[in-house]
Amino acid sequence: MINGFINPKFLLGGAFALALSVPGYAAETVNLTTVSGYAKTAAWVQIFEDVYVPAVNAKLAETGNYEINWNYGWGGSIVGPKGELEAIEVGLADIGVVQTVFHPDKLRVYDIAFATPFVTTDLDLVTRTVNDLTAEFPAMQQVWSDNGMHFLTTLAAVDNYQILLNGEYTGPESLNGLKLGGAGMNLRYVEGVGATGVSSTLADFYNGVASGLFDGAIAWATAAEAFKLYEAAPTYVKVDFGGVNSMALSVNEGIWEGLPEEVQIALNESAETYREALAKFSMEEAAQAIDDMVAAGATVVQVSQEDRKIWADGLANIAQEWATEVEATGAPGGDILDAYIAAMKAADQTILRDWSAE
């Protein structure tokens, strides 16, 4: 049982089967069951079906040796949000999108972008860099094996964390004493300007602001637009904390080892196509979401570069804190941090604070 749910069909055997297809055809059929606690309305689920699946199918069609029968387990049909990791680990599903941000006890090493705000808003760069780090540092691959999975790619749909307020923004000092809803490490982003981050969930931000529990929230554009947060907090403050990788595509390790090599190659190579497509989609959707919120009455306020620099320098060194926590798990947190920042510098990002130099 995971999150209170058991799918009966999985009690009859593993989710994976390899069988000959219709007689007269050479192709063998591989049955793969996917999982995400989110419905197809979530960008990463939509892009999985619209981009990843066709890419894998096209690669396999080049030889005609194998074909995949995709069984979609989205939106709570197998587990709810946060349950994907365990579902893949124990074999309730074969392949799916794990929300790495929900598992700091197991996947803390993948929170590196959360630990380095004011570095970049380029989701393609973030995810590509984390994939490179995963290839470079065996410890980043080991965390997946430790949880019974094979890693395919890092994913991201949060293009840029911002602040939405129910009052005016006149400068960082206007946030002093305010309570802002947030989650995880982004709660730390507002400490340096005297605000208090209050742990909550995206679904509760609107009511929290409307009821006066919060004065605003830390969110990204597409989420703010989708949940109509701008109605309760119409001042959209473009701090540009940056984008983050918060997900990964993984496969049950036992299933992976039993797949034909040709299928493994197709899944691996297509993961890069999926990663790029989701990053591009998320960044484009964010730009449109801001336009839509403005059209609906929201006001956008751009924080100056000077204030952003002061803001970044005033934060606690959350990157070094993260590195220390990662090193306690046996992974080289400091080296991974150094490599990440070096990659951002090489990509000519405007880094307001060099987290690796402290």
Residue pairs with C-beta under 8 A, 6 or more apart in sequence:
2 78
2 79
2 83
2 86
2 87
2 90
2 92
3 37
3 79
3 80
3 82
3 83
5 76
5 78
5 79
5 80
5 83
7 73
7 77
7 78
7 92
10 91
10 92
14 91
14 255
15 31
15 32
15 33
15 71
15 91
15 92
15 93
15 94
15 252
15 255
16 30
16 31
16 32
16 33
16 94
16 252
16 255
16 258
17 30
17 31
18 28
18 29
18 30
18 31
18 258
18 260
19 28
19 29
19 31
20 28
20 29
21 27
21 28
21 29
21 67
26 64
26 65
27 64
27 65
27 66
27 67
28 65
28 66
28 67
28 260
29 66
29 67
29 68
29 69
30 66
30 67
30 68
30 69
30 259
30 260
30 263
31 68
31 69
31 71
32 68
32 69
32 70
32 71
32 94
32 95
32 255
33 71
33 72
33 73
33 78
33 93
33 94
33 95
34 48
34 70
34 71
34 72
34 73
34 74
34 93
34 94
34 95
34 96
35 73
35 74
35 78
35 79
35 84
35 87
35 88
35 92
35 93
35 95
35 96
35 97
36 42
36 44
36 45
36 48
36 73
36 74
36 75
36 84
36 96
36 97
37 75
37 76
37 79
37 80
37 81
37 82
37 83
37 84
37 99
38 44
38 45
38 74
38 75
38 81
39 45
39 74
39 75
39 76
40 46
40 49
40 74
40 75
42 157
43 157
43 222
43 278
43 281
43 282
43 285
44 97
44 155
44 157
44 247
44 278
45 74
45 75
45 97
47 274
47 277
47 278
47 281
48 97
48 274
49 72
51 273
51 274
51 277
51 278
52 249
52 270
52 271
52 273
52 274
52 277
53 70
55 270
55 273
55 274
56 68
56 266
56 267
56 270
57 67
57 68
59 265
59 266
59 269
59 270
60 66
60 67
60 68
60 262
60 263
60 266
61 67
63 262
65 260
65 262
66 260
66 262
66 263
68 263
73 93
73 96
78 87
78 92
78 93
79 86
79 87
79 92
81 99
81 102
82 99
82 102
84 93
84 96
84 97
84 98
84 99
85 98
85 99
85 102
85 103
85 106
85 107
85 147
85 149
86 92
87 93
87 96
88 94
88 95
88 96
88 98
88 148
88 149
88 250
88 251
88 252
89 147
89 148
89 149
89 252
90 148
91 252
91 254
91 255
93 252
94 251
94 252
94 255
95 152
95 249
95 250
95 251
95 252
95 255
95 267
96 249
96 250
97 155
97 247
97 248
97 249
98 107
98 149
98 247
98 248
98 249
98 250
99 246
99 247
100 107
100 110
100 111
100 154
100 245
100 246
100 247
100 248
101 110
101 111
101 114
101 184
101 244
101 246
101 247
104 111
104 184
106 143
106 146
106 147
107 143
107 147
107 248
108 322
108 325
108 326
108 329
109 139
109 140
109 143
109 326
109 329
109 331
109 333
109 336
110 130
110 140
110 143
110 154
110 245
110 248
111 184
111 185
111 322
112 130
112 133
112 245
112 322
112 336
112 337
112 340
113 119
113 126
113 130
113 156
113 242
113 243
113 244
113 245
114 184
114 185
114 186
114 244
114 246
114 322
115 185
115 318
115 319
115 321
115 322
115 323
115 337
115 355
116 242
116 319
116 337
116 340
116 341
116 355
117 161
117 186
117 189
117 241
117 242
117 312
117 315
117 318
118 240
118 241
118 242
118 308
118 311
118 312
118 351
118 352
118 353
119 242
119 341
119 344
119 349
119 351
119 352
119 353
119 355
120 126
120 242
120 243
120 344
120 347
120 349
120 351
121 159
121 160
121 240
121 242
121 243
121 283
122 243
122 283
122 347
122 349
123 156
123 157
123 158
123 159
123 243
123 245
123 278
123 279
123 282
123 283
124 275
124 276
124 279
124 280
124 283
125 343
125 344
125 347
125 349
126 154
126 156
126 243
126 244
126 245
126 279
127 153
127 154
127 155
127 156
127 245
127 275
127 279
128 275
129 340
129 343
129 344
129 347
130 154
130 245
130 340
131 153
131 154
131 275
132 343
133 140
133 336
133 339
133 340
133 343
134 140
134 141
134 151
134 154
136 339
137 331
137 332
137 335
137 336
137 339
139 330
139 331
139 332
140 331
140 336
141 151
142 331
143 329
143 331
144 150
144 151
144 250
144 253
145 253
148 252
148 253
148 254
149 250
149 251
149 252
149 253
150 250
150 251
150 252
150 253
150 256
150 257
151 248
151 249
151 250
152 248
152 249
152 250
152 251
152 267
152 268
152 271
153 248
153 249
153 271
153 272
153 274
153 275
154 245
154 247
154 248
154 275
155 245
155 246
155 247
155 248
155 249
155 274
155 275
155 278
156 243
156 244
156 245
156 246
156 247
156 278
156 279
156 282
157 222
157 246
157 247
157 278
157 282
158 220
158 223
158 243
158 244
158 246
158 282
159 220
159 221
159 222
159 243
159 282
159 283
159 286
160 220
160 221
160 240
160 241
160 242
160 243
160 286
161 186
161 189
161 218
161 219
161 220
161 239
161 241
161 242
161 243
161 244
162 218
162 219
162 220
162 221
162 224
162 236
162 237
162 238
162 239
162 240
162 241
163 169
163 175
163 180
163 190
163 216
163 217
163 218
163 237
163 239
164 209
164 216
164 217
164 219
164 224
164 229
164 230
164 233
164 234
164 235
164 236
164 237
165 178
165 215
165 216
165 233
165 235
165 237
166 209
166 215
166 216
166 232
166 233
166 234
166 235
167 174
167 215
167 216
167 235
168 174
168 235
169 175
169 235
169 237
169 301
171 307
172 193
172 303
172 307
172 310
172 311
173 193
173 194
175 190
175 193
175 194
175 195
176 193
176 194
176 195
177 194
177 195
178 195
178 196
178 215
178 216
179 195
179 196
179 198
179 213
179 214
179 215
180 190
180 195
180 196
180 197
180 198
180 214
180 215
180 216
180 217
180 218
181 197
181 198
181 200
181 204
181 205
181 208
181 209
181 213
181 214
181 216
181 217
181 218
182 189
182 190
182 197
182 198
182 199
182 200
182 217
182 218
183 199
183 200
183 201
183 202
183 218
185 318
185 322
186 197
186 218
186 241
187 197
187 198
187 199
187 218
188 197
188 315
188 316
188 318
189 197
189 218
189 239
189 241
189 315
190 196
190 197
190 218
191 197
191 315
191 316
192 311
192 314
192 315
192 316
193 311
193 314
197 218
198 208
198 213
198 214
200 208
200 214
200 217
202 219
202 223
202 227
203 227
205 214
205 217
205 219
205 227
205 229
205 232
206 227
206 228
206 229
206 231
206 232
207 213
208 214
208 217
209 215
209 216
209 217
209 229
209 232
209 233
210 232
216 233
216 235
217 229
217 233
218 241
219 227
219 229
220 286
221 236
221 285
221 286
221 287
221 289
221 290
221 293
222 282
222 285
222 286
222 289
223 229
224 230
224 236
224 289
224 293
225 289
225 290
225 292
225 293
226 289
230 236
230 293
230 296
230 297
230 298
231 296
234 297
234 298
234 299
235 298
235 299
235 301
236 290
236 293
236 294
236 298
236 299
236 300
236 301
237 301
237 303
238 300
238 301
238 302
238 303
239 303
239 308
239 311
240 303
240 308
243 283
249 271
249 274
249 275
251 267
256 264
259 267
290 300
293 300
294 300
303 311
308 352
309 352
309 353
312 352
312 353
313 352
313 353
315 353
317 355
317 358
319 337
319 355
319 356
319 358
320 337
320 355
320 358
322 333
322 337
323 333
323 334
323 336
323 337
324 333
325 333
326 332
326 333
326 336
327 333
327 334
337 355
337 356
338 356
340 356
341 351
341 354
341 355
341 356
342 356
344 351
345 351
